Amino acid sequence: MALSVGMTATASFAQTTTVPGEQVGLATGAPLPEGIYALNTFVYRINENTGPGSVDVGVNIPVLVWSTPLVPLGGRIELLVAPITVFAFGKNGGPQGARDLSINVGTFVGGIWAFDLGGNVGVSLLGGVYLNELNGDRGVLVNNAGARIGSPVLPQLASNTYRAGIAISYTGDGYNLTANLTGNFYDSPATFGGNNFAGTRGPFIISDSLNLDLTATKKFGKFEIGAIGYGTVNLDTSARSLAFNNRGNFSLGGLIGYDFGPFTAQVYAARTVATAVRRGETTEVWGRLIVPLYSPTPVAAVAPAPIIRKY
């Protein structure tokens, strides 16, 4: 659970802090069985921009989930923590090419309240916050000659990101049909703490945003295959906003997964089919591992006592 960024030699444009597509392939509406789970999702974004200072972007999203034994009003409580990292990889050599860099996103802490409605249908509510003001980073893009060419790279991290979501899933007959709506909300205008070098402090007007992640997959034995779609909409695209002239985008693609027993692996890829940004088309390749770490030991059944009769 993290964020996405697109950069050229002279500018960066903001999107929702939660990466569009990060929940694709997960039946996020269905409650998890009690236990502890580790997930790691990585996305590599190949940008169409190829000019001086252009970069490709990677985001690593490790998540630890505790599906608790608490079920108030019939809904299971699940707690999450996710420390996220963004990477930028320069696409060109020479003095005008961008150096690689990494940026810390504020650790996400949150919870899910998930209900089994019967008939293989589940609905969940999510709430949480990315603690950007505690341990987030603004990021400064530098070329190979040492000149600053982009700062801050992620101005939306000037504010904590408050996250809310609702998901619905159907998981019968090996299907995963899931729609997940996520909202990101900011304290805006917002500023970074510390020194204001090269205009990196702010204030910044940050647009609230909505994401929609869609999954339609089917399992065949240990294999899973299907279609995916995801996108984001920025709610404030005025001239003062970080999302100026960037209403959003939407991508379509496919997913394949395999259950190895101790863990499950998924790979999916998508291509932008609609965007409000000139040359904003991207191809994204994702990989994910899902590892159950702990589940309560089931109580052993007591063997029935033999019936003895005497004749």
Secondary structure, DSSP 8 states (H G I E B T S, - for coil): ----EEE-SS-EEE--SS-TTTTTTS-TTS---SEEEEEEEEEEEEES--STT-EEEEEEEEEEEEE-S--GGGEEEEEEEE--EEEEEES--STTSB--EEEE---EEEEEEEEEEETTEEEEEEEEEE-HHHH-----EEBTTS-EEES-S-GGGGS-EEEEEEEEEE-GGGEEEEEEEEEEEE-SSB--SS---TT-S--BB---EEEEEEEEEEEETTEEEEEEEEEEEES--STTBTTTT--EEEEEEEEEEEE-SS-EEEEEEEEEEEESSTT--EEEEEEEEEEEEE-----------------
